[in-house]
Amino acid sequence: MKFARTTAQLNWIYAWLLLSPALLMLFAFTHYPAIVTLVSSFFSTPRGKRPAKFIGLENYQALINDEVFWQVIWNNLLYAMATIPISVAIALVMALWVNGKLHGLGFLRMAYFTPTVLPLIAVANIWLFFYTPGFGLIDQIRNGLFGLPDQNLLGQTDTVLWAVMAVAIWKEAGFFMIFYLAALQTIPPSLKEAADIEGASRWTFFRRIIFPLLMPTTLFVSVNAVINAFRLVDHIFVMTGGGPDNASTLLLFYIYEQAFKYWQTGYAATLTVVLLALLSILAIGQFFFLDRKVHYR
């Protein structure tokens, strides 16, 4: 009995020793920075030889009165509400398409996945060529086929955010498709055979069998899509710089501007706390909303 208890204790110690490197890295690069950011949000920005001083909730009061912040929040929420469902839906359709028996299936899968492996800066420059007024691919098609005038999609406040959304959807859909494709290939063919015997249509088979079995993947993809929707910086930095008139500025880019362009580190820390809180609320909401519909096999 004593020997068994000693063995269990050694196994417990051994398990924690194996976990300790990962826990150390997690604390050093995730929890510690989050704690420091939270503390920094209650201090002023140090300038020169003047150190930071405790100012309480002044940064949060400034945030509430910041009109640009509320515009940025609205931009980010609109961006998330548009890109998340569209990119997930396109990913699912592409996965269903390439899961069948088609000629050139390998090339088709590669074509769908190629935008994912391209560097973010390269993607932004490719779409800059598409959007260039007069010379870009979009205006060439508009002028050549339909005789429509040139349009500066990235230079107008009512179109710039939608133009950035199109780039994000184009890049993310192929990434999400891989997860759906992997999940589809784990579904046994016997389910399709049974549905055919029962006379179920393709839509009924998808709605009643396939989609419920894909809910764990949908939950995983949705959480990643939410995170991606609030961490976009590269495309905005290259394509729009947040303009015109902050119409394409998202929250993380606004944090970057405050911290590294205007050197308002205290206010940037406050914005980061808001970002972390918003992501936590959305992630928890997703789990509560989707977990009831998740079927694990």
C-alpha positions, 0 to 999 in steps of 0.5 A, spaced: 500 500 500 505 504 501 509 502 495 503 504 491 502 511 494 509 512 493 509 510 486 502 515 485 506 521 488 512 520 483 507 519 477 504 526 480 511 529 480 513 527 474 507 529 470 508 536 473 515 536 471 513 534 464 508 540 464 512 545 467 516 548 461 509 549 457 506 552 464 512 557 464 512 559 457 504 560 458 505 564 464 511 568 461 508 570 454 501 570 456 499 571 463 504 575 465 504 580 460 496 580 461 497 582 468 502 588 467 498 591 461 492 591 466 496 594 472 499 599 466 492 601 465 492 605 471 498 609 470 500 615 466 505 614 460 512 615 462 516 621 458 523 622 459 525 622 466 518 623 468 516 616 471 509 613 470 504 615 476 498 612 478 492 616 475 486 611 477 481 610 472 483 616 468 485 612 462 478 609 462 474 615 463 478 618 457 476 612 453 469 613 454 470 620 452 474 618 446 469 618 440 475 615 435 474 609 440 467 608 439 468 609 432 473 603 432 469 599 436 463 599 431 468 598 425 471 592 429 464 589 430 461 590 423 468 587 421 467 581 425 459 580 424 461 580 416 467 576 416 466 571 421 459 568 418 461 569 411 468 566 411 466 560 415 460 558 410 465 559 404 470 554 408 464 549 409 462 549 402 469 549 399 470 543 404 464 539 401 466 541 394 473 538 395 471 532 399 467 529 393 470 525 387 472 530 382 478 531 376 484 535 379 482 534 386 489 535 388 489 542 384 483 544 387 484 543 394 491 547 393 488 553 389 483 554 395 489 553 400 494 557 397 491 564 400 492 561 407 500 560 406 501 567 403 504 572 407 500 577 410 504 583 406 504 579 400 496 578 400 495 586 402 500 588 396 496 583 391 489 586 393 492 593 392 493 592 385 486 589 385 483 596 388 488 601 384 483 606 381 484 606 373 489 601 373 487 595 378 484 589 376 477 591 378 477 597 375 479 594 368 474 589 369 469 594 370 471 599 364 472 593 359 466 589 360 461 594 363 463 601 361 463 603 369 467 609 371 473 608 376 472 607 383 477 608 389 474 603 394 480 604 399 479 611 398 472 612 400 469 612 407 463 607 405 467 602 401 474 601 405 472 597 410 468 592 406 474 592 401 478 590 407 473 585 409 474 581 402 481 581 403 480 577 410 475 573 407 479 571 401 485 569 406 481 565 411 476 561 408 481 556 405 484 556 412 478 554 415 476 549 409 482 544 412 479 543 418 472 542 415 475 537 410 479 533 415 472 533 419 468 530 413 473 525 412 472 522 419 465 521 418 464 514 416 461 512 409 455 507 412 451 514 414 451 516 407 449 509 405 443 508 411 441 515 409 440 513 401 436 507 403 431 511 407 430 515 401 433 522 405 435 527 400 442 531 400 439 537 404 436 532 409 442 528 410 447 534 410 442 538 415 440 532 420 447 528 420 453 532 417 452 539 420 451 536 427 457 532 426 461 538 424 459 542 430 465 541 434 469 543 428 464 549 427 466 551 434 473 551 434 473 555 427 468 560 430 473 561 436 479 562 431 475 566 426 473 571 432 480 572 434 482 573 427 477 578 427 480 582 432 487 581 431 488 584 424 493 589 423 498 588 417 492 589 412 490 595 414 497 598 415 499 596 408 493 598 405 489 604 408 493 606 414 486 606 418 483 611 413 480 615 410 477 618 417 478 612 421 473 608 417 478 602 416 481 603 423 480 596 427 481 596 435 488 592 435 491 597 429 488 603 434 492 600 440 498 600 435 497 607 433 496 609 441 502 605 443 508 606 437 505 612 433 503 617 439 507 613 445 501 613 449 502 607 452 498 608 458 492 609 454 494 603 449 494 598 455 487 601 457 485 599 450 488 592 450 484 591 457 478 592 453 480 588 447 482 582 452 475 583 455 471 583 449 475 577 446 473 573 453 466 575 453 465 573 445 469 566 446 465 565 453 458 566 449 460 562 443 461 556 448 455 557 451 451 558 445 454 552 441 456 547 446 449 545 447 449 543 439 456 540 439 455 532 438 462 529 440 463 522 437 
